């Protein structure tokens, strides 16, 4: 995947994870809250990978 693809997917996962976490907190659903936190972490990782690809080139 390219830099922009990774960063876009990362931002989407972060946003969806944030929503899941908020809904989980509001409904006292600990499982959904945890899923949200995990999805946010995945999003941050994807975004970081995109930044690295941008700095080093898409060939890595």
N, C-alpha and C positions, 0 to 999 in steps of 0.2 A: 504494500500500500504506500501511497505517497504521503508527503507531509500534510497536505491539506485534508486528505481523507482521514488520516489518523486524528488530526486535531478536531475535525468536525465530529467524528464519532465520539471522541473524548468529551467534547462539550455536550453532546446529546446525552451520553451516559451520565455525566455529572448532573445535568438538569433533571433527568428522569429519576436518578437516585435521590436527589434533593426532594423531589415531590413525594417519592415513596417514603422517605424518612419522615417528612412532615405529616403525611397521612397516617403513618404508623404511630407517631406520637399522639396525634389527635384522637385516634381510635383505640389507643392503648394496645396496639398490635405490635408486640416486640419482634415478631418474625419479619413483618413488613419493614419495620424500622431498620433491622439488621440488613435486610436485602438492599435497602436504600443506601446505607453506609457502604456496603460492599460495591454497589454499582458506582457510587461516587469515586471510590478508590480506583476502580477499573477505568473510569473516565479520566482521572488525573494521570494514570499511567499511560493511557493512549495519547493524551495531550503531550506528555513529556516525550514520548517516542516520536511524535510528530515534530517537536521542537528539535530533537537530536537529528532527525532526518533533514530538517531544514538547514541545520548548521553544517552537517557533514555531507549532505547530498542524499538523494533517494536510493542510491545504490547499496546502502548497508542492509 
